[in-house]
Amino acid sequence: MTKRGGNLLVTLFIAACLLYAGYPASASGSPCEERGPNPRVFTRQEISWKQDSIKALPTGKRIAFWAEAFIGTPYDTDPLGAYVRSEKVVCDSEIDCMYLVFRAVELAMSGTPEGAEEKALDLRFKTRGKVENGRVVNYEDRFDYAEDMIYSGKWGQDITEDLGCTDLVSGSRGHGPVVYLPKSALLKPESYNMLKDGDLVFFIKDPVKRAVGEIVGHLGIIKVESDRPVLIHGSGTKANGNKPGGGVVKKSDLSEYLKNARFIGVVVTRFQ
C-alpha cells in the first residue's frame, strides 16, 4: 500500500471514530454546530419547510408544534447558556428551559429562519440585540431571569388571574409582590382545563429557596393532548463543579409534574 493510501485510510478511520462518538467529523469545538448527530438540529431549509407547513395554525398551536419538535434534544448544561457563551442567536444542539421557550416562540411568530433570528433580537432582550460579524455583542442586555420576561410584556399576556384563585408571594430584585396561581388551584379541573396550546408556564419558587433572588425557577410550554395539558420543557441540571449536569427536552404530564415539583405555583402567559 502506498503512503498516500495509508494516510487516506487513517483519515477515514478517525472520521468514523468521531461519528461513532457522536460528533460530526468537521466539528470545530463550538457548542452550537448548525448540523450534528442530533436529528433535531434542523437545517434552514427544514425550518423553512416546517414554518410554511404550519403557517395557517393559530399562534399557540405553532408554539406548541415547535416546542415538540425539539423533544429529545440534549439539555444545555452550561450555567451561562451555550448560546450566550458562543455569542450566537441560534444554538439548537443544546437546549435549556429558557432557550426552548425563546426558540419555539421565535420560530412560531416568524415565517422564515432569518425572520426568527430577527424576532430573537427583539424578544430576548430588554432593549434589542445587536449582531456584529455574526456574533451577538450585547447579551448582557438579555433576559437572564425568567420573571423579567413576564414583566416585559414581550412574552404574551399574563392570564394567571383568569385561571383561578391567586395568591401573592414576595418579589425580589426590584420587583414587588408577585401574583401567582398556587399548585392546588391550578390542579382543579376548572383551572387546569383552561390551559391552551402554546401557553407559557413560569414556575414560582418558594422565597426561602431562592439562590440569587430568582422568582421563577423553571419554565415550559403547554401542549394539549386528549384534552389534557402536558408540559414540554428543557428538563435537566446545569454543570456545577465536578458534576457534569445533564438532561433532555421532554414532555411531562403537567399534573404529575406539579405534584412532584418543589415550586409553590405558576404564572401563565399567552400570546393572543
C-alpha positions as CSV (number, residue, x, y, z in Angstrom):
1,M,0.0,0.0,0.0
2,T,1.3,3.5,-0.8
3,K,1.9,6.1,1.9
4,R,-0.8,8.2,0.4
5,G,-3.3,5.3,0.5
6,G,-2.3,4.6,4.1
7,N,-2.9,8.2,5.1
8,L,-6.3,8.1,3.5
9,L,-7.3,5.0,5.5
10,V,-6.2,6.6,8.7
11,T,-8.2,9.8,7.9
12,L,-11.3,7.7,7.2
13,F,-10.8,5.7,10.4
14,I,-10.5,8.8,12.5
15,A,-13.6,10.3,10.9
16,A,-15.6,7.1,11.6
17,C,-14.5,7.2,15.2
18,L,-15.6,10.8,15.6
19,L,-19.0,9.9,14.1
20,Y,-19.4,6.9,16.3
21,A,-18.6,9.0,19.4
22,G,-21.4,11.3,18.5
23,Y,-19.5,14.3,16.9
24,P,-19.5,15.4,13.3
25,A,-16.2,14.8,11.7
26,S,-15.9,18.6,10.8
27,A,-16.6,19.7,14.4
28,S,-14.9,22.9,15.3
29,G,-15.4,22.7,19.0
30,S,-18.3,25.1,19.1
31,P,-21.2,24.1,21.3
32,C,-23.6,25.4,18.6
33,E,-22.9,23.4,15.5
34,E,-25.6,24.1,12.8
35,R,-25.9,20.4,12.0
36,G,-24.7,17.5,14.0
37,P,-25.8,14.0,15.0
38,N,-28.8,15.4,16.8
39,P,-31.7,15.0,14.3
40,R,-33.5,18.0,15.9
41,V,-30.8,20.4,14.8
42,F,-32.7,21.5,11.8
43,T,-31.2,23.0,8.6
44,R,-32.5,26.3,7.5
45,Q,-34.3,24.5,4.6
46,E,-36.0,22.2,7.1
47,I,-37.0,25.1,9.3
48,S,-38.4,27.0,6.4
49,W,-40.5,24.0,5.3
50,K,-41.9,23.4,8.8
51,Q,-42.8,27.1,9.2
52,D,-44.6,27.0,5.8
53,S,-46.4,23.8,6.7
54,I,-48.0,25.3,9.9
55,K,-48.5,28.9,8.9
56,A,-52.3,28.6,8.9
57,L,-52.4,27.4,12.5
58,P,-53.1,29.7,15.4
59,T,-50.1,31.2,17.2
60,G,-50.5,28.9,20.3
61,K,-50.5,25.7,18.2
62,R,-47.4,26.9,16.3
63,I,-45.6,27.5,19.5
64,A,-46.5,24.0,20.8
65,F,-45.5,22.5,17.5
66,W,-42.0,23.9,17.7
67,A,-41.6,23.0,21.3
68,E,-42.5,19.4,20.5
69,A,-40.1,19.4,17.5
70,F,-37.2,19.8,20.0
71,I,-38.1,16.9,22.2
72,G,-35.1,14.7,22.7
73,T,-32.6,17.5,22.3
74,P,-29.8,17.3,24.9
75,Y,-30.1,19.7,27.8
76,D,-27.7,22.7,27.8
77,T,-25.6,22.2,30.9
78,D,-23.6,25.4,30.5
79,P,-24.5,27.7,33.5
80,L,-24.2,30.7,31.3
81,G,-26.1,29.1,28.4
82,A,-24.3,27.7,25.3
83,Y,-26.0,30.3,23.0
84,V,-24.7,33.1,25.3
85,R,-21.2,31.5,25.6
86,S,-21.0,31.2,21.8
87,E,-22.5,34.7,21.3
88,K,-24.9,33.2,18.8
89,V,-28.6,33.6,18.2
90,V,-29.2,30.0,17.1
91,C,-27.8,27.2,19.3
92,D,-30.2,24.3,18.7
93,S,-27.8,21.5,19.6
94,E,-28.2,22.0,23.4
95,I,-31.4,23.5,24.9
96,D,-32.3,24.6,28.4
97,C,-35.7,25.6,29.6
98,M,-35.4,29.3,28.8
99,Y,-33.8,28.8,25.3
100,L,-36.6,26.3,24.4
101,V,-39.2,29.0,25.1
102,F,-37.2,31.6,23.3
103,R,-36.7,29.4,20.2
104,A,-40.2,27.9,20.0
105,V,-41.9,31.3,20.2
106,E,-39.5,33.0,17.8
107,L,-39.9,30.3,15.2
108,A,-43.7,30.3,15.6
109,M,-44.0,34.0,15.2
110,S,-42.0,34.3,12.0
111,G,-42.2,32.9,8.5
112,T,-38.6,32.3,7.7
113,P,-35.4,31.2,9.6
114,E,-34.0,34.7,9.2
115,G,-37.2,36.2,10.5
116,A,-37.0,34.0,13.6
117,E,-33.5,35.3,14.3
118,E,-34.7,38.9,13.8
119,K,-37.5,38.2,16.2
120,A,-35.0,36.9,18.7
121,L,-33.2,40.2,18.7
122,D,-36.4,41.8,19.9
123,L,-37.8,39.2,22.3
124,R,-34.7,38.1,24.2
125,F,-33.5,41.5,25.2
126,K,-34.6,44.3,27.5
127,T,-33.9,46.7,24.6
128,R,-32.7,45.0,21.4
129,G,-30.0,42.5,20.5
130,K,-27.1,43.6,18.3
131,V,-25.2,41.4,15.9
132,E,-21.7,42.3,14.6
133,N,-19.8,39.9,12.3
134,G,-22.2,37.1,13.1
135,R,-21.8,37.5,16.9
136,V,-24.3,38.9,19.4
137,V,-22.4,41.7,21.1
138,N,-24.8,42.7,23.9
139,Y,-26.0,39.5,25.6
140,E,-25.6,41.4,28.9
141,D,-28.9,43.1,27.9
142,R,-30.7,39.8,27.7
143,F,-33.4,38.5,29.9
144,D,-31.3,36.3,32.2
145,Y,-34.1,36.0,34.8
146,A,-37.4,34.5,33.5
147,E,-39.5,36.8,35.6
148,D,-38.2,39.7,33.6
149,M,-39.7,38.1,30.5
150,I,-43.1,38.2,32.2
151,Y,-42.8,41.9,33.3
152,S,-41.5,43.0,29.9
153,G,-44.8,42.3,28.2
154,K,-43.0,40.8,25.2
155,W,-43.8,37.2,26.2
156,G,-47.5,37.2,26.0
157,Q,-50.3,38.5,28.2
158,D,-50.3,37.4,31.8
159,I,-53.5,35.4,32.2
160,T,-52.8,34.0,35.7
161,E,-55.7,35.7,37.4
162,D,-58.1,34.4,34.8
163,L,-57.3,30.8,35.6
164,G,-58.3,30.6,39.3
165,C,-57.9,31.9,42.8
166,T,-54.5,33.5,43.0
167,D,-52.1,34.4,45.9
168,L,-49.2,36.8,46.5
169,V,-45.6,36.0,47.1
170,S,-42.8,38.5,47.9
171,G,-40.8,39.8,44.9
172,S,-37.1,40.4,44.6
173,R,-34.5,42.3,42.5
174,G,-36.7,45.4,42.4
175,H,-40.0,43.6,41.7
176,G,-42.9,43.9,44.1
177,P,-45.2,41.1,45.3
178,V,-45.9,38.5,42.6
179,V,-49.4,37.4,41.8
180,Y,-49.3,33.6,41.2
181,L,-51.6,30.6,40.9
182,P,-50.9,28.1,43.7
183,K,-50.4,24.5,42.6
184,S,-53.5,23.4,44.4
185,A,-55.6,25.9,42.5
186,L,-54.1,25.0,39.1
187,L,-54.8,21.3,39.7
188,K,-58.5,22.0,40.0
189,P,-60.3,20.9,36.7
190,E,-61.9,24.3,36.2
191,S,-58.4,25.9,36.1
192,Y,-56.4,23.0,34.6
193,N,-58.7,22.7,31.6
194,M,-58.4,26.4,30.7
195,L,-54.8,25.9,29.6
196,K,-54.2,26.0,25.9
197,D,-51.6,25.0,23.3
198,G,-48.7,27.4,23.4
199,D,-49.3,28.8,26.9
200,L,-46.0,29.7,28.7
201,V,-45.8,28.4,32.3
202,F,-43.4,30.0,34.7
203,F,-42.9,28.0,37.9
204,I,-42.6,30.2,41.0
205,K,-40.1,29.3,43.7
206,D,-40.6,29.5,47.4
207,P,-38.7,32.7,48.6
208,V,-36.7,30.7,51.1
209,K,-35.3,28.6,48.3
210,R,-34.2,31.4,46.1
211,A,-30.4,31.2,45.4
212,V,-29.8,34.6,43.7
213,G,-33.1,36.3,44.2
214,E,-34.7,34.5,41.3
215,I,-38.5,34.4,41.4
216,V,-39.0,31.8,38.6
217,G,-37.2,28.5,38.9
218,H,-38.3,26.8,35.7
219,L,-40.5,27.4,32.6
220,G,-42.0,25.4,29.8
221,I,-44.7,25.3,27.1
222,I,-48.2,23.7,27.2
223,K,-49.5,21.3,24.6
224,V,-53.0,19.9,25.0
225,E,-53.3,16.1,24.2
226,S,-56.5,14.2,24.6
227,D,-58.0,17.2,26.5
228,R,-55.1,17.1,29.0
229,P,-52.3,19.7,29.1
230,V,-48.8,18.4,29.0
231,L,-45.6,20.3,29.7
232,I,-42.8,20.5,27.1
233,H,-39.7,21.7,28.8
234,G,-35.9,21.5,28.9
235,S,-35.5,19.2,31.9
236,G,-32.1,18.9,33.4
237,T,-29.3,20.3,35.6
238,K,-26.5,22.7,34.9
239,A,-22.9,21.7,35.3
240,N,-21.6,22.5,38.8
241,G,-18.1,21.9,40.0
242,N,-17.2,18.3,39.3
243,K,-20.8,17.5,38.4
244,P,-21.3,17.5,34.6
245,G,-25.1,18.0,34.7
246,G,-27.4,16.6,32.0
247,G,-30.9,16.1,30.9
248,V,-33.1,16.4,27.8
249,V,-36.0,18.3,26.3
250,K,-39.1,16.2,27.2
251,K,-42.8,16.0,27.6
252,S,-44.3,15.6,31.1
253,D,-47.9,15.2,32.3
254,L,-48.5,18.6,33.9
255,S,-50.5,17.3,36.9
256,E,-47.8,14.7,37.8
257,Y,-45.1,17.3,37.3
258,L,-46.9,19.8,39.6
259,K,-47.4,17.2,42.3
260,N,-43.7,16.3,42.4
261,A,-42.2,19.7,41.8
262,R,-41.0,21.9,44.6
263,F,-42.4,25.1,43.2
264,I,-45.3,26.8,45.0
265,G,-47.3,27.7,41.9
266,V,-47.2,29.3,38.5
267,V,-47.6,32.4,36.4
268,V,-49.0,31.8,32.9
269,T,-48.8,34.0,29.8
270,R,-50.5,33.6,26.5
271,F,-50.0,35.0,23.0
272,Q,-53.3,36.2,21.7
